[in-house]
Amino acid sequence: MKIIVFGLGNFGMSLSLSLTETGNEVIGIDKNMEKVNLVKDKISHAICMDSTNELAYEAVPLKDSDKVVVAIGENEGAAIITTAIIKKLSDVKIISRALSPIHDTVLEAMGIQNIIHPEQDSADRLTKQINFKSTLENYQLDDNFTISEVLAKPEFFNRTVEELDTVDKYHLTLITIIRKREKRNLIGKKNIIKESIGRPNSDTKIEPGDILVVYGNNKDIEHYCLGQEEHEIRK
């Protein structure tokens, strides 16, 4: 996709780099030339401009973009004006960062349906990770059910999914398996990356170090993790 990110602070820059790494064409925009210079060689295009100046948008391909992210985090007024100008000039899908409850209200009044709160969301994820002590990452679907990344238990190693009968024992549904593998970058340096193996079948074997992505009731995930903690304590 072609995505424009307004605001290259910590969140906007991290988002731009991540979107680029996953194969998207990213245009990053910020009024601070230093921030533009930091990212200009790492994403598709970087533009230095004041996004609150409507006339400056002549150089921005809004109508050719799939999505626009307003990631401005230092100036609430600038974020609101930027969102308003984008909405006026095009019908592109807007994802806008909100900095306060009032900002939320203004964006909702403008008809923005995709409102994000990076700091709050990050804190919520960390809270869930701490509460689900042995999980790695969590995506809570509602108050009762969660998709979690959990470490495979040693008793699973070298056994197939069919042999584990995971669903019956822990009442969890296995969605996929994430494995670490070695990858070299352009200068030959080795990096360890995590990749999903796709949809596992009954013959898929669990390997040491595997991360299982499971779906289930929060209590069942806690039960699985409790067993994991007891094993780690015994070690």
N, C-alpha and C positions, 0 to 999 in steps of 0.2 A: 504494500500500500504506500501511497504518498501521504505523509503526515507532516503537518507544520506544528512546531512547538514554540509558543511564545513564552519567553522567560527562561534564561539559562542559569538559574541559580543551582543549588545542590540537587534539588528534585528534578528540575527541567533538564539539566545536563545529564544526570543519571538516566532519566527516561529516554532522552535522545540517543544516547550511546547504546542502551539496551535494545531499543527499537531498531537501530541500525544493525546491531549484531544478529538480530533475528530476521534480517532480510528486507527491511523496509527502507524506502527512500525518505529521508528525514531532512526537513529544512528547519534549522534552529534560528530563532530571532531574539535579539536582546539589544537594548539601547547602550549597554556597556561594551565597548570595544574589546576590553581585556577578556571578558567572558566569551565573546565571539572568537577571538584568536585562540583561546584554549581548546575550542571544539571544532574549528573550521576544517582541520585535516582528518577528523574522525567521523564526520557525518557527511551526507551528500552535499549540503549547502549551508552556509551560515551567513546571516544578514544582520548588519548593525542598523537598527532603526528604532524610532520612538513609536511604539505601537498605539499610542494615544493620538497620533496625528493621522487622520483619515486619508490625507493626501499621499502619505507614504506607502499606502497599500497598492498603488499602481504597479509596484515591483514584486508584489506577493501573489503567487498563483493560487488564490483561494478556491476558485471555481474548478481547478484541475485536481484539487486535493480530496482525499477520501475522508480525512478527519483532521480536526484542529484541536490542539490541546493548549488551553490557557493555563500555564504553570507558574505565572507570576506570584511570588510569595513575599515580596517586600513592600508592596504598595497596593493596598486594597482598592483605592480609587482607580489606579492605572489598570488593575485587573478587570474591574467592572466596565470601564470605558472601552478597553480592548475587546471584551466579549460583546459589548453593544455594537461596536463598529463591524466586527466580523459577522454578526447576525444581520446587520443592515445590508452588508455588501454581498452576502452569499447565502446559500441554503446548506452549506457544508455542515456535517455533524460536528457539534462542539462539545468538548469535554472540558469543563472549567473547574479550576481549583477554588475552593471557598476558604476564606481565612477567618471567618467569624459567623455567628448565627445570623447577623444582619446581612452579611454577604450572601449567605444561603438564601435568605428571603428575597433579596434583590434578583439573584439568578433564577429562582423559581418564578418570580413575577415576569422575568424576561422569557420564560418558556424553555429554559435550559434543563434538560432531563438528566444529563450525565454530570453530576456534581461529585467531586472527589475531595477527600480530606486526608492527604498523605500522612501527616503526623499522627492524626487520630487512628487511621487504619493501621499504621505501623505499631502504635502502642497496643491496639487491640490484638494484633497478631502475636506480639510479644507476650501479652497477658495470657492468651490461649496456649502459647508454647510453654510458658511457665506452669500454667495450671495442668496441662497434659504433660507432665514432667519429662517423659521419655520420647515424646514426639519431636519431629524435626521441623515440620511446617504443617499448618492447618488452614483449611478453608471451611468455615462454619456455614452450613446451609440454612440452618434455623437454630432455635434454642436447644434442639434435641439431637440433631444429626450433623456430622462433620466428615469431611474428607481429610485424612491425615497421612503424613509420611512417617513411617515407623521402621526401625531397624529390624531386619529379619532375625529371629531367634536362632541360636546355634543348633537347636534341635531340628530346624528346617533345612540346614545345609545339605546339599546334594540329594535332596528329595524333590519329587515332582509336585506340582500344584495338586494333582489328583491324589497323591499319597498324603498330602497334608490335611486335606478335608478341612481347610481353614474356616469355611463359612459355618460349619456345624459346631466346631469347637469354640470359636471366639465370637461367633455371630457377626463376622465382618466380611465384607465383599472385597475381594482383591481386584483393583482396577488396572494397575500396571506395576512394573518393577523398574526402579531406577538403578543403573549401574555406573560405577566410575570407570573411566578409561583414559588412557594417556593420549594426548594430542600435542603435536608440535606446531608452534606458530610460524610466522613467515621468516623469522631469523633462526629457527631451529630450536628454540627453547621449549622444553617439555612442560606441559600444563596438564593438570588432572581436571577433567570435566565430567559432569553427570549427564547421562542420557537415558531416556525411557526406551525400553525394549519393545514398546507397543503393547498390544493386547496379548496377555499371556494365555496359553492354552493348557490343557490337562497334562501335556508332556513337558512343559517348561520347568526346568530345574532351578531351585533356589541356590544361589552361590554365597559364600562368605562375603560380607560387606554389602549385600543387597539392601536397598531401601524399598520397602513395600508401600505402595499408595493404596490405602484402604478406605472404604466407606462404611459407616456404621453409627450406631447410637453412641453418644458421648460416654455413657457408663461402660459400654463394651470396650471402647478404645482405652478408657482408663484401666479397665481390668487387664487388657493385653499389656499395657505399659507397666502396670504394677508388677506383673510377672517378669518383665524386662529389668525393672529396677532391682528386684530380689536377686536376679542372676548376676547383675553387675556388682551388687554388694558382696555376694559369695565369692566373686572373682578377686 
